[in-house]
Amino acid sequence: MTTATSPPESPRQLKEKITHVRSLPTALRWIPGAVTVVLMAMTLDYLFNLGWLRFVTGLETQFYYAVVALLLPLVYLLWPALPSRQHLPVPWYDYLLSAVTLIVGGYFVYHAESILERGWAFAAPDTAILASYAWWLLIVEAARRAGGWPIAVIVATFSLYPLVADIVPGPIQAFPSTLEETAMYHTMSTESIMGVPLQAFAGLVIGFLVFGVVLQKSGGGKFFIDLAFALLGHVRGGPAKVSIFSSGLMGSMSGSVISNVLTTGVLSIPAMRRIGMGRSFAGGVEACASTGGVLMPPVMGATAFVMAMFLDVPYAAVALAAVIPSILYFLGLFIQIDAYAARHDIQGLPAAELPSIAQTLKQGWYFIFVFALLVWMLLVMQREAVAPFYATALLLVLNQFSRRNRWGLRELGESLSSAAKLFAELIAILAGVGMLVGALSMTGLSGTIANDFIHIAGGSVPLLLIMGALTSFVLGIGMTVTAAYIFLAVALAPALIQGGGLDPMAVHMFILYWGMLSFITPPVALGAFAAATVAGARPMATGLQAMRLGSVIYFIPFLFVLNPALIMQGEAWQIGLVFVQAVIGIVLFASAMQGYLIGVGRLGIGALHEIPARGLVLVAGLLFALPGGGMVPLSQFELLGSAMAALLPAVLLARWSQRHAGPRMAKMAPPVDS
């Protein structure tokens, strides 16, 4: 926590502190940037079929091996064996592990053709088997360093599962394999380490990560924040609403909750504090806004690209499906902030202190232009693999014409280094999670576990959904969202689709949303804890505030699973109707959470009136948003009637309470926390 006597930490320092990344010796600081340059050259050669680097991009699997072999050694240089050693020099054994990782990875790159043509995944020479054992161990350790102990334990346990699959009890019993067979399958088949997660990363994610880094380093983050302040800074609770706008846009680009908090939060949180909002509330707002940014199209982070590959649909289909749920989430957050500001009489910033809209657009118009190009190439041309590279190239060219944001060698080096850290972290986690998927595939469990889930739930679709929500949430606590999603996409999604007859896109989005909840839900709440670091607030208090502010996200997934019209599946009139109903329901729900309804005011004065009024409005909101028919035993008309029956008494009670409150109607002072 920053004290009054210590200088504030920069976003880069805060991020390294939270992610435990260490600094390399001066003589070696060129390595991450050089790795990014080589990776970009390989990726461009592979995607555009240039043929310049055919010795590593000639085969698809060879390219995948080359990506892992290039990035995985960085993990051992950048992440210490223990977080407490973050500030110590890189020890000799990490240099050795990095070198061994590069050599073993190079072995697989060199022999990629033999692995494919001679079927080494099932019968390999002794040298390849030894290399497989080493690769297996190195990936588990890299996943531990980059992703933490929980993901390492889960990956290690599941990767060993084929060895004991015949002796485990109950429904998870399956076909066993020997240690050699397991090692060969993990490292040399296209179903494990080289499976869907890594394929999505190499084919789609790299370009978008580069675009996000370039956008941030070229001043895009500051532009979106300035634009948000110019548009919303003066309104009631303005800086908190600015956080929604800026974090939503930047989170959509960066795809990382933590990066988003540490980019936009360093400006939005102090501004929220200036107008009287408490530290934990300000941190909670930023955590929720940054979490929502990762769920917001057009770029939703690595998980959405993996989802597109699992569903075998264009990424544009995933982005389109996410539009309405993300609007509903940000609407709920916006209404809660507005209600909080109105209830506590918190105004915006003085107009004289805010940037000019015209001046802001004049200085950064090209960011919007590049953003529009990216969306057009994604949704209209459906060129998701190459779209970010075109957008990045255009952004770099236009940025050099800006005297304010023009890059020099220092900015170029910082951008390349930042990108390398993102790549290395993600590749370690995805390679590890690939073995989890590979174990299920190798044992045949991925084809039968869906039936086991259906049997456990007794064929009840609501129970399956609740099981899915809880499992997603628990796994999201111990694993990254991408890792949790991949596991559940293999194990649980088929059960919900086959057993419940639910829409596949809705099921996969359901899993994604519930996996994201761990960022704002204690006891882990990584997004909230990062925001607490910036705000100087108590982590748990910030997590509880974030959980309350983002509470609408806990039931939005159930809405679009019950009615896929909310993810653009259906006729235009159906989509419009359920969207309007959901908007009304979200507004009422969010208002009840803060005890203030637009057009009505305070929902009761004093606990005797406030508790029943807020409870009735909460129920009305849920009934309005809930789609009728199907699994819901009430029709749409009956739900709307019930919602009005709950809402009208609540409004009348609130009005009566306001008229009879007398002096107690004075605005509440905002809570102040240290």
C-alpha positions in Angstrom: 0.0 0.0 0.0 1.3 3.4 -0.9 2.0 5.6 2.1 2.1 9.3 2.4 5.8 9.4 2.4 6.5 6.9 -0.4 6.2 7.9 -4.0 3.2 6.4 -5.9 4.1 3.3 -7.9 3.7 3.3 -11.7 1.3 1.0 -13.4 4.3 -1.1 -14.6 5.6 -1.4 -11.1 2.2 -2.3 -9.7 1.7 -5.0 -12.4 5.1 -6.5 -11.7 4.4 -6.5 -8.0 1.0 -8.2 -8.4 2.1 -10.7 -11.1 5.5 -11.4 -9.5 7.5 -10.7 -12.7 11.1 -9.9 -12.0 13.5 -7.6 -13.9 16.3 -9.1 -16.0 19.9 -7.9 -15.7 20.6 -4.9 -17.9 22.7 -7.0 -20.3 19.7 -9.4 -20.9 16.8 -6.9 -21.1 16.9 -7.2 -24.9 15.8 -10.8 -24.8 12.0 -10.4 -24.3 11.8 -7.8 -27.1 13.9 -10.0 -29.4 11.6 -12.9 -28.7 8.5 -10.8 -29.7 10.2 -9.8 -32.9 11.0 -13.4 -33.8 7.5 -14.5 -32.8 5.9 -11.8 -34.9 8.0 -12.8 -37.9 7.0 -16.5 -37.6 3.3 -15.6 -37.1 3.1 -13.3 -40.1 4.9 -15.9 -42.2 2.5 -18.6 -41.1 -0.8 -16.6 -41.4 0.1 -14.8 -44.6 1.8 -17.9 -46.1 4.9 -15.8 -47.1 7.2 -18.8 -47.2 10.2 -16.9 -45.8 10.5 -19.1 -42.6 9.3 -22.4 -44.0 11.8 -24.3 -41.8 9.6 -23.5 -38.8 6.3 -22.7 -40.4 6.1 -25.3 -43.1 4.0 -27.6 -41.0 1.2 -26.4 -38.7 2.4 -28.5 -35.8 6.0 -27.4 -36.4 4.8 -23.8 -36.0 3.0 -24.6 -32.8 6.1 -26.3 -31.4 8.2 -23.3 -32.4 5.8 -20.9 -30.6 6.1 -22.9 -27.3 9.9 -23.4 -27.7 10.4 -19.7 -28.2 8.2 -18.4 -25.4 8.4 -21.0 -22.6 12.1 -20.3 -21.8 11.1 -16.7 -21.0 8.9 -18.0 -18.1 12.0 -19.3 -16.3 13.8 -16.0 -16.8 10.9 -13.6 -15.8 9.0 -15.6 -13.0 11.0 -16.7 -10.0 10.6 -20.1 -8.4 9.0 -18.3 -5.4 7.2 -14.9 -5.4 9.3 -13.8 -2.4 12.4 -14.0 -4.7 11.0 -11.5 -7.1 13.5 -8.8 -6.3 16.6 -11.1 -6.3 18.9 -11.6 -9.3 18.1 -14.5 -11.7 19.7 -17.6 -10.1 21.9 -20.0 -12.1 19.4 -22.8 -12.1 16.7 -20.6 -13.8 19.2 -19.8 -16.6 19.8 -23.6 -16.9 16.1 -24.4 -16.9 15.5 -21.7 -19.6 18.3 -23.2 -21.7 17.0 -26.8 -21.3 13.5 -25.7 -22.2 14.8 -24.1 -25.4 16.8 -27.2 -26.3 13.9 -29.6 -25.7 11.5 -27.4 -27.5 14.0 -27.1 -30.4 14.1 -30.9 -30.6 10.4 -31.1 -31.2 10.5 -28.3 -33.8 13.3 -30.1 -35.6 11.5 -33.5 -35.6 8.0 -32.1 -36.2 7.7 -33.8 -39.6 8.8 -37.2 -38.2 6.3 -36.8 -35.3 3.5 -36.3 -37.8 4.4 -38.8 -40.6 5.7 -41.6 -38.4 3.1 -41.4 -35.7 5.4 -40.7 -32.8 2.4 -39.9 -30.6 1.9 -43.6 -30.3 5.3 -45.1 -31.0 8.4 -42.9 -30.6 12.2 -43.6 -30.4 13.8 -43.5 -26.9 15.3 -40.1 -27.3 11.9 -38.6 -28.1 10.4 -40.3 -25.1 13.0 -38.8 -22.8 12.4 -35.4 -24.4 8.7 -35.9 -23.7 9.3 -36.5 -20.0 11.4 -33.4 -19.8 8.8 -31.3 -21.8 6.0 -32.5 -19.5 7.8 -31.5 -16.3 9.0 -28.2 -17.7 5.5 -27.2 -18.8 4.0 -28.1 -15.4 6.6 -26.0 -13.6 6.2 -23.1 -16.1 2.4 -23.2 -15.5 3.1 -23.1 -11.7 5.3 -20.0 -12.0 3.1 -18.1 -14.3 -0.3 -19.2 -13.1 0.2 -20.2 -9.5 0.1 -23.4 -7.4 -3.7 -24.2 -8.0 -3.4 -24.5 -11.7 -0.1 -26.5 -11.4 -1.7 -29.0 -9.1 -4.7 -29.4 -11.2 -2.7 -29.7 -14.4 -0.2 -32.2 -12.9 -3.0 -34.3 -11.4 -5.0 -34.6 -14.6 -2.0 -35.1 -16.8 -1.1 -38.2 -14.6 -4.7 -39.4 -14.6 -4.3 -41.8 -17.6 -1.9 -43.9 -15.5 -4.5 -44.7 -12.9 -7.7 -44.3 -14.9 -8.6 -48.0 -14.4 -8.4 -48.0 -10.6 -10.2 -44.7 -9.8 -13.7 -45.2 -8.5 -17.1 -44.5 -10.0 -18.0 -42.6 -13.1 -14.5 -41.3 -13.8 -13.1 -44.8 -14.4 -11.6 -45.1 -17.9 -9.0 -46.8 -20.1 -5.5 -46.7 -18.6 -2.2 -46.0 -20.3 1.5 -46.5 -19.4 3.8 -43.7 -18.5 5.5 -43.8 -21.9 2.2 -43.7 -23.8 1.0 -40.8 -21.7 4.1 -38.8 -22.2 4.1 -39.4 -26.0 0.4 -38.5 -26.3 0.8 -35.3 -24.2 3.8 -34.0 -26.2 3.3 -35.3 -29.7 -0.4 -35.6 -30.4 -2.6 -32.7 -31.5 -5.1 -33.3 -28.7 -3.0 -32.3 -25.7 -0.3 -29.7 -25.4 -0.7 -29.0 -29.2 -4.5 -29.0 -28.9 -7.2 -26.4 -29.2 -5.9 -23.9 -26.6 -2.5 -23.6 -28.2 -4.0 -23.6 -31.7 -6.2 -20.7 -30.7 -3.3 -18.8 -29.2 -1.0 -19.3 -32.2 -3.7 -18.7 -34.8 -5.8 -15.9 -33.3 -4.7 -14.5 -29.9 -1.1 -13.3 -30.7 -2.3 -10.6 -33.1 -4.9 -9.2 -30.6 -2.5 -9.2 -27.7 0.0 -7.2 -29.9 -2.8 -4.8 -30.9 -3.7 -4.3 -27.2 -0.2 -3.5 -26.2 0.4 -1.1 -29.1 -2.9 0.7 -28.4 -2.0 1.2 -24.8 1.6 2.2 -25.3 0.7 4.6 -28.1 -1.6 6.6 -25.8 -4.9 4.9 -26.6 -5.6 4.3 -23.0 -5.1 7.9 -22.1 -7.2 9.0 -25.1 -10.2 6.8 -24.1 -9.9 8.0 -20.5 -9.8 11.7 -21.6 -12.7 11.1 -23.9 -14.7 9.5 -21.1 -13.9 12.4 -18.7 -14.9 14.9 -21.4 -18.3 13.1 -21.9 -19.2 12.0 -18.4 -16.8 13.7 -15.9 -19.3 16.5 -15.1 -22.4 14.4 -14.4 -23.5 13.0 -11.1 -20.8 10.5 -9.9 -18.9 11.3 -13.1 -15.5 9.8 -12.4 -17.1 6.4 -11.5 -19.0 6.5 -14.8 -15.8 7.4 -16.6 -14.3 4.2 -15.2 -17.1 2.2 -16.9 -16.6 3.9 -20.2 -12.8 3.9 -20.3 -12.3 0.5 -18.6 -14.9 -1.1 -20.9 -13.1 0.1 -24.0 -9.5 -0.6 -22.8 -10.5 -4.0 -21.3 -12.1 -4.9 -24.6 -8.7 -4.2 -26.2 -6.3 -5.6 -23.7 -8.3 -8.7 -22.7 -6.8 -8.6 -19.2 -8.6 -7.6 -16.0 -5.4 -6.9 -14.1 -3.8 -4.9 -16.9 -7.0 -2.9 -17.3 -7.2 -2.0 -13.6 -3.6 -0.9 -13.5 -4.0 1.2 -16.8 -7.2 3.0 -16.2 -7.5 2.7 -12.5 -4.5 4.9 -11.7 -6.5 7.8 -13.2 -10.1 6.9 -12.4 -9.7 5.8 -8.8 -8.1 9.1 -7.6 -10.8 11.0 -9.4 -13.5 9.0 -7.7 -11.8 9.7 -4.3 -11.8 13.5 -5.1 -15.6 13.7 -5.4 -16.1 11.9 -2.1 -16.4 8.2 -2.9 -14.8 5.8 -0.4 -11.6 3.9 -1.2 -13.2 0.5 -1.3 -16.1 1.7 -3.4 -13.8 3.3 -5.9 -11.7 0.2 -6.1 -14.9 -2.0 -6.5 -16.1 0.2 -9.4 -12.8 -0.1 -11.2 -12.6 -3.9 -10.6 -16.1 -4.4 -12.0 -15.6 -2.1 -15.0 -12.3 -3.9 -15.8 -13.9 -7.3 -15.5 -16.7 -6.3 -17.8 -14.2 -5.0 -20.3 -12.9 -8.5 -20.9 -16.5 -9.6 -21.6 -17.1 -6.8 -24.1 -16.7 -7.1 -27.9 -15.0 -6.6 -30.2 -12.0 -8.1 -28.4 -12.8 -10.3 -25.3 -9.4 -11.8 -24.3 -7.9 -15.2 -25.1 -10.9 -17.2 -23.8 -13.3 -16.0 -26.5 -10.9 -17.1 -29.3 -10.6 -20.5 -27.7 -14.4 -20.6 -27.5 -14.7 -19.9 -31.2 -12.5 -22.9 -31.9 -14.4 -25.2 -29.6 -17.7 -24.2 -31.2 -16.1 -24.2 -34.7 -17.6 -20.8 -35.5 -16.0 -17.5 -36.6 -14.8 -15.3 -33.8 -17.3 -12.7 -35.1 -20.2 -15.0 -34.0 -18.8 -15.1 -30.4 -18.4 -11.3 -30.4 -21.9 -10.7 -31.7 -23.4 -13.1 -29.1 -21.6 -11.2 -26.3 -23.0 -7.8 -27.2 -26.3 -7.8 -25.3 -25.0 -9.5 -22.1 -22.1 -7.0 -21.9 -24.6 -4.1 -22.4 -26.7 -5.5 -19.6 -23.7 -5.9 -17.3 -22.5 -2.3 -17.8 -26.0 -1.0 -17.5 -26.4 -2.6 -14.2 -23.1 -1.2 -13.0 -24.0 2.3 -14.4 -27.3 2.3 -12.6 -25.8 1.2 -9.3 -23.2 4.0 -9.5 -25.8 6.6 -10.4 -28.1 5.5 -7.6 -25.2 5.6 -5.1 -24.2 9.1 -6.2 -27.8 10.3 -6.0 -28.4 8.7 -2.6 -25.3 10.3 -1.2 -25.5 13.6 -3.2 -22.1 13.1 -5.0 -21.6 15.4 -7.9 -19.2 15.3 -10.8 -16.0 17.2 -11.4 -16.1 21.0 -12.3 -16.3 21.5 -16.1 -13.2 23.7 -16.0 -11.0 20.8 -14.8 -12.2 18.4 -17.6 -10.7 18.0 -21.1 -12.5 19.4 -24.1 -14.3 16.9 -26.3 -13.2 18.7 -29.5 -9.6 18.9 -28.4 -9.6 15.3 -27.2 -11.0 14.0 -30.6 -8.6 16.2 -32.5 -5.6 14.7 -30.7 -6.8 11.1 -30.8 -9.3 10.6 -33.7 -7.1 8.0 -35.3 -7.7 5.6 -32.3 -11.4 5.5 -33.1 -10.6 5.1 -36.8 -8.3 2.1 -36.1 -10.9 0.7 -33.7 -13.5 1.0 -36.5 -11.2 -0.8 -39.0 -10.7 -3.7 -36.6 -14.5 -4.1 -36.0 -15.2 -3.9 -39.8 -12.6 -6.6 -40.5 -13.9 -8.8 -37.7 -17.6 -8.5 -38.3 -18.0 -7.7 -42.0 -15.0 -9.3 -43.6 -14.6 -12.0 -40.9 -10.8 -12.0 -41.2 -10.2 -12.4 -37.5 -6.8 -14.0 -37.9 -5.2 -11.1 -39.8 -7.5 -8.2 -38.7 -5.4 -7.2 -35.7 -2.2 -7.1 -37.7 -3.7 -4.7 -40.3 -5.1 -2.5 -37.4 -1.8 -2.5 -35.6 0.1 -1.6 -38.7 -2.3 1.3 -39.4 -2.1 2.5 -35.8 1.7 2.5 -35.8 1.8 4.5 -39.0 -0.8 7.1 -37.9 0.8 7.3 -34.4 4.1 8.5 -36.0 2.3 11.6 -37.3 1.2 12.6 -33.7 3.7 14.8 -32.1 2.2 13.9 -28.7 2.3 10.1 -29.0 5.1 9.5 -31.5 7.3 6.5 -30.7 11.0 6.5 -30.3 13.3 3.5 -29.7 12.5 3.5 -26.0 8.7 3.2 -26.6 9.3 0.5 -29.2 11.5 -1.5 -26.8 8.9 -1.2 -23.9 6.1 -2.4 -26.2 8.0 -5.4 -27.4 9.0 -6.3 -23.9 5.5 -5.9 -22.5 4.1 -8.1 -25.3 6.7 -10.8 -24.6 5.6 -11.0 -20.9 1.9 -11.4 -21.9 2.8 -14.1 -24.5 5.0 -16.1 -22.0 2.4 -16.0 -19.3 -0.4 -17.2 -21.5 1.6 -19.9 -23.3 2.6 -21.5 -20.0 -1.0 -21.7 -18.8 -2.4 -22.8 -22.2 0.2 -25.5 -22.7 -0.5 -26.8 -19.2 -4.2 -26.8 -19.6 -3.8 -28.6 -22.9 -2.5 -31.6 -21.0 -5.7 -31.5 -18.9 -7.8 -31.7 -22.1 -5.4 -34.4 -23.5 -5.9 -36.6 -20.5 -9.6 -36.6 -20.9 -9.2 -37.3 -24.6 -6.7 -40.1 -24.1 -8.8 -42.0 -21.6 -12.0 -41.5 -23.6 -13.5 -39.8 -20.6 -14.3 -36.7 -22.6 -16.9 -38.7 -24.5 -18.6 -40.2 -21.4 -18.3 -37.6 -18.7 -21.3 -35.7 -20.1 -23.6 -38.7 -19.5 -22.2 -39.0 -16.0 -23.1 -35.4 -15.2 -26.6 -35.9 -16.6 -27.0 -39.0 -14.5 -25.8 -37.1 -11.3 -28.3 -34.3 -12.0 -31.1 -36.8 -12.5 -31.8 -35.3 -15.9 -32.8 -31.9 -14.3 -31.7 -29.0 -16.5 -32.0 -26.4 -13.7 -29.8 -28.6 -11.5 -27.3 -29.0 -14.3 -27.1 -25.3 -14.7 -26.6 -24.7 -11.0 -23.9 -27.4 -11.0 -22.3 -25.7 -14.0 -22.3 -22.3 -12.3 -20.8 -23.5 -9.1 -18.2 -25.6 -10.8 -17.2 -22.7 -13.1 -17.0 -20.4 -10.1 -14.9 -22.8 -8.0 -12.5 -23.5 -10.9 -12.3 -19.8 -11.6 -11.0 -19.2 -8.1 -8.0 -21.6 -8.5 -7.4 -21.2 -12.2 -7.3 -18.5 -14.8 -10.6 -17.9 -16.7 -9.2 -19.5 -19.8 -8.0 -22.6 -18.0 -11.4 -23.0 -16.2 -13.3 -22.4 -19.4 -11.3 -25.0 -21.3 -11.8 -27.7 -18.7 -15.5 -27.1 -18.5 -16.0 -26.8 -22.3 -14.7 -30.4 -22.5 -16.3 -31.8 -19.4 -19.5 -30.0 -18.6 -20.7 -28.1 -21.8 -21.6 -31.4 -23.6 -23.8 -32.4 -20.6 -25.7 -29.0 -20.7 -26.1 -29.2 -24.5 -27.0 -32.9 -24.8 -28.9 -33.3 -21.5 -30.6 -30.0 -21.4 -31.1 -29.3 -25.1 -29.6 -25.9 -24.6 -28.1 -23.6 -27.2 -24.3 -24.4 -27.6 -23.3 -20.7 -27.8 -25.4 -19.9 -24.7 -23.8 -22.8 -22.7 -20.3 -21.8 -23.6 -21.0 -18.1 -22.7 -22.6 -19.2 -19.5 -19.4 -21.0 -18.5 -17.2 -18.0 -19.5 -19.3 -15.6 -17.4 -19.3 -17.7 -14.3 -15.6 -18.3 -14.6 -15.1 -14.5 -14.7 -16.9 -14.1 -11.4 -13.8 -15.1 -9.4 -12.2 -11.7 -10.4 -14.8 -9.8 -8.2 -15.8 -12.4 -5.7 -14.0 -12.9 -2.4 -12.0 -14.7 -1.1 -9.8 -14.5 -4.2 -11.2 -11.5 -6.2 -7.9 -10.8 -8.1 -9.4 -7.8 -10.0 -10.7 -6.3 -6.8 -7.4 -6.8 -4.9 -5.5 -5.2 -7.7 -7.8 -2.2 -7.6 -7.4 -2.1 -3.8 -3.7 -1.8 -4.3 -4.2 1.3 -6.4 -6.9 2.7 -4.1 -5.0 2.0 -0.9 -8.0 0.2 0.4 -8.6 -3.0 2.4 -8.6 -5.9 -0.2 -11.5 -7.8 1.4 -13.7 -4.6 1.7 -13.0 -3.8 -1.9 -13.9 -7.4 -2.9 -17.2 -7.1 -1.1 -18.0 -3.8 -2.8 -17.1 -5.2 -6.2 -19.3 -8.2 -5.5 -22.3 -6.0 -4.7 -21.7 -3.6 -7.6 -21.3 -6.4 -10.1 -24.1 -8.5 -8.6 -26.1 -8.3 -11.9 -23.5 -10.6 -13.5 -24.5 -13.5 -11.2 -27.9 -13.9 -13.0 -27.3 -12.6 -16.5 -25.9 -16.0 -17.6 -29.1 -17.7 -16.5 -31.1 -15.2 -18.6 -29.4 -15.9 -21.9 -29.3 -19.7 -21.3 -33.0 -19.7 -20.7 -33.6 -17.4 -23.7 -30.9 -17.4 -26.4 -32.5 -14.3 -28.0 -30.3 -12.4 -25.5 -27.2 -13.7 -27.4 -28.7 -12.8 -30.8 -30.2 -16.2 -31.5 -33.7 -15.7 -32.9 -35.9 -13.3 -34.9 -35.3 -9.6 -34.7 -38.6 -8.9 -32.8 -37.8 -11.6 -30.3 -34.4 -10.2 -29.6 -35.8 -6.6 -29.3 -38.6 -7.7 -26.9 -36.4 -9.8 -24.5 -33.8 -7.0 -24.6 -36.3 -4.4 -23.5 -37.6 -6.6 -20.7 -34.1 -7.4 -19.5 -33.1 -3.7 -19.5 -36.2 -2.9 -17.3 -35.3 -5.8 -15.0 -31.7 -4.8 -14.7 -32.5 -1.2 -13.9 -34.9 -2.3 -11.1 -32.4 -4.9 -9.8 -29.5 -2.4 -9.7 -31.6 0.3 -8.1 -32.7 -2.1 -5.4 -29.1 -2.9 -4.6 -28.4 0.8 -3.8 -31.8 1.8 -2.5 -32.5 4.5 -5.0 -34.8 4.4 -8.1 -34.8 7.0 -10.8 -38.1 8.9 -10.9 -38.9 7.7 -7.3 -35.9 8.6 -5.2 -34.9 6.9 -2.0 -36.6 3.5 -1.6 -37.8 4.1 1.9 -36.5 6.1 4.8 -35.5 4.0 7.8 -35.0 0.2 7.9 -38.7 -0.5 8.6 -39.7 1.0 5.2 -36.5 0.5 3.2 -36.0 -3.2 3.6 -39.5 -4.2 2.2 -39.4 -1.6 -0.5 -35.9 -2.6 -1.8 -36.9 -6.3 -1.5 -40.0 -5.8 -3.6 -38.1 -3.8 -6.3 -35.5 -6.5 -6.3 -38.1 -9.2 -6.9 -39.8 -7.1 -9.6 -36.5 -6.7 -11.4 -35.8 -10.4 -11.4 -39.4 -11.2 -12.7 -39.1 -8.5 -15.4 -35.8 -9.9 -16.7 -36.8 -13.6 -16.5 -37.9 -15.1 -19.8 -41.2 -17.0 -19.4 -42.1 -20.5 -20.6 -39.7 -23.4 -21.2 -38.0 -24.3 -17.9 -39.7 -21.4 -16.2 -43.2 -22.6 -15.0 -44.8 -19.2 -15.6 -45.7 -17.5 -18.9 -44.3 -14.2 -19.9 -47.6 -12.5 -19.2 -47.8 -14.0 -15.7 -44.2 -12.9 -15.0 -44.9 -9.4 -16.0 -48.1 -9.3 -13.9 -46.2 -10.6 -10.9 -43.5 -8.0 -11.5 -46.0 -5.2 -11.5 -47.7 -6.6 -8.4 -44.3 -6.4 -6.6 -43.2 -3.0 -8.0 -46.3 -0.9 -7.4 -46.5 -1.5 -3.7 -42.8 -0.8 -3.4 -43.1 2.6 -5.2 -46.2 3.6 -3.1 -44.3 2.6 0.1 -41.2 4.6 -0.9 -43.3 7.7 -1.8 -45.3 7.5 1.5 -42.0 7.1 3.5 -40.5 10.1 1.8 -43.5 12.3 2.5 -43.5 11.3 6.2 -39.8 11.3 6.8 -39.5 15.1 7.4 -35.9 16.2 8.3 -34.6 12.6 7.7 -35.0 13.1 4.0 -31.6 15.0 3.9 -29.1 13.3 1.7 -26.9 10.8 3.3 -23.2 11.5 3.5 -21.1 9.0 1.6 -19.3 6.5 3.7 -15.6 7.2 4.1 -13.2 4.3 4.5 -9.5 4.4 4.9 
